[in-house]
Amino acid sequence: MKIHMEIPNGYQKYELTNWLKKYPDATDKAARNDAVKEWVQSKWGAWLARNEITDYSLYEVTPQYFRIDFTHDTDATDFATKCGAVILGE
């Protein structure tokens, strides 16, 4: 099951902006999105690990939002409910 998560404006404006300063060479879109993906993993990966959710993949990561494809529907539902994401479906 796939979910869509908007990155909150406060994170975009402060945390993510500061994170991207560590990657001055990430000037093209792909490199910047890779840096954002690393930040997303550092931010939400801990929640996923604490909840023993390991079967997922991040995709379509941008500075405004990201999407996760979960293998198990219950994991997607838990993440969406507790973290404020939107379920996209299969």
ZIZINOR-V632455 format. One record per backbone hydrogen bond with DSSP energy under -1.0 kcal/mol. CO is the residue of the C=O (numbers start at 1). NH is the residue of the N-H. Records with the same first field share a line. If there is no record, write none. Layout:
CO=NH + NH
//
This chain:
1=70
2=88 + 89
3=68
4=86
5=66
8=12
9=13
10=14
11=16
14=18
15=19
16=20
17=21
19=22
20=23
23=26
25=27
28=32
29=33
30=34
31=35
32=36
33=37
34=38
35=39
36=40
37=41
38=42
39=43
40=44
41=45
44=48
45=49
46=50
47=51
48=53
49=52
54=56
55=71
57=69
59=67
64=7
65=62
66=5
67=59
68=3
69=57
72=76
73=77
74=78
75=79
76=80
77=81
78=82
79=83
80=84
86=4
89=2
//
